[in-house]
Amino acid sequence: MKKIRKCLFPAAGYGTRFLPATKAMPKEMLPVMTKPLIQYGVEEAVDAGLDTMAIITGRGKRAIEDHFDISYELEHQIRGTSKEPLLAEIRALIDRCTFTYTRQIEMKGLGDAILKGEVLIGDEPFAVLLADDLCDNPAGDGVLKQMMKIFDKYRCSIVAVQEVPREETSKYGVIAGREIDEGIYMVDEMVEKPDPEEAPSNLAIIGRYILTPDIFDKIRKTEPGKGGEIQITDALMAQASAGMVIAYRFEGQRFDCGSIDGFVQAVNYFYDKNSDGCKV
């Protein structure tokens, strides 16, 4: 199987929980300290050894493309000033990575968004990162880098999971399976947003995946599920039934920046992490 080079970013959603802030600004561009959410995600992907970022956008998302592009006027204005170093990190990403884009015209769920990325991914394994799940592991590797090591061993699709209170399972895809190594589970069951009394466990999928390219055919054959959306969990369950899917209980901390509470927690966390309070 080919080496993983690409990371897919589904970024077409409306971000309605942050209205009116997201009426004209993509939720992926919401800043945590001095960087937008999607830049943290790209940095995590680069740290995992990936160099091609495939971004699924939609109407009103042009700011994402502009962010990962050179701003000649701005750079001319601040050249030689104390502000110039503030662009060093984003310029390094622009120089190092290839950014590709396509649009999801209708919001039909995460499975549909990933399928739209097939034209950018091709016939090779790839990572998927949801930018509003902001993760940090100051004690070691980032979540995607941890998952890449597991992929090297098992060579199958992998989902990142964490334990959540059982009363919150209705917010997530939830897995059940047999633990085959510490923190690594062979998936037997995967349910999208189950009621707490019906959840097979409290291991919830968060926004990090490594997928093998046969996932695209599985998505094409997936019928719309809860909410009329094409769920990636249904396609992954089809993969698990035909072969193997791994769930990995990752090391590190995750902030649900798709919610106001999680976003505020992330801002406070990164502020406290950096003693000068202005740089991450």
ABEGO torsion letter per residue (X at the ends): XBBBABBBBBAABAGAAAOAAAAABBAAABBBEABBAAAAAAAAAAAAGBABBBBBBBBGAAAAAAAABBBAAAAAAABGBAAAAAAAAAAAAAAABBBBBBBBABBAEAAAAAAAAAAAAEBBBBBBBBAABBBBBAABBBAAAAAAAAAAAAGBBBBBBBBBBAAAAAABBBBBBBBABBGBBBBABBBBGBBAAABABABBBBBBBBBBAAAAAAAAABBBBBGGBBBAAAAAAAAAAABBBBBBBBBEBBBBAABAAAAAAAAAAAAAABAAGABX
